[in-house]
Amino acid sequence: MARRIDVTGAGGVRLAAWEFGDPPKPDQAAEPTELGVEQGGAAGRRAGQRTVQGALDRAPGVLLLHGLMGRASHWAPTARWLSERHRAVALDQRGHGRSDKPPQASFTREAYVEDAEAALEQLGLGPAVLIGHAMGALTAWQLAAKRPDLVSGVIICDMRASALGAASQREWADWFKAWPVPFATLADVRKWFGEDDPWVERPNPARGEFYAEVMAESPDGWRPVFEPEQMLKSRETWVFDAHWEELAQVQCPALVVRGLDGELGRAEAQEMVRVLPRGEYAEVADAGHLVHYDQPDAWRAAVEPFIDRLFAGR
């Protein structure tokens, strides 16, 4: 079950947050809607839902932040096992998923960090563990540095602290232009991103599924739910700078996780652990950049003990 809760982010941008939890008992069950969002019903049923929600509200909070072009639903398998003991919320960040995509919205680092800050405060999650993938991981450690009172721990999944530079940004712009949109079918999406994309070194079905999840059907075929130009604007606010200083300001426990074949190299990951005041390191074999998507069981094995230790003293 995932219940949608709207959050007001920086500049008034409406954000969709998805709260995961065990479904109520059959006699209290809400009617399922898209992504399992709860709908209202009879007074008794609402009372049962409030009971379930009250238990979730008292559970330790976890906020999951997807990477560039991702969406909250990419975290669904992780959020489901987290929700067995924690209050797990995944956020569709601005310009992504079901959150607003205003043409004139700000896509700065500050805006993304303020959005996550607003989610923690408006949902009453803090102090929470932040789990971020790629861009979401950068948002997580920047928020931890800014608001240590709201963050009890950080999991950084396959995100570099070093500057990537102008060549990287140009490569991304060229990559977006290479997409053969619109795709005729979702099968074509899966095949292109999993096999035919020039960025794919070897066939990767998980990558194809990942991108199929961010497509929506339009009159002429399947197109991404985001605007590529907004993605490039988002990316250009971090690729030209290094982020070691903010990493050093994270005072809570932090786990750096990399896929063995991901974008974050082992040497840089271990340097990030050294810079973090309370850093730890883990790597997942047979995983690329999409660690939690490539190897969900190994991902869980890598991060669950860290989360358990964080909440053990509560």
Secondary structure by P-SEA (a helix, b strand, c coil): cbbbbbbbcccbbbbbbbbbbccccccccccccccbbbbbccaaaaaaaaaaaaaaaacbbbbbbbccccccccaaaaaaaaacccbbbbbbccccccccccccccccaaaaaaaaaaaaaaaccccbbbbbcaaaaaaaaaaaaaccccccbbbbcccccccccaaaaaaaaaaaaacccccccaaaaaaaaaccccccccccaaaaaaaaaacccccccccccccaaaaaaaaaaccccccaaaaaacccbbbbbbcccccccaaaaaaaaaaccbbbbbbbcccccccccccaaaaaaacaaaaaaaaccc
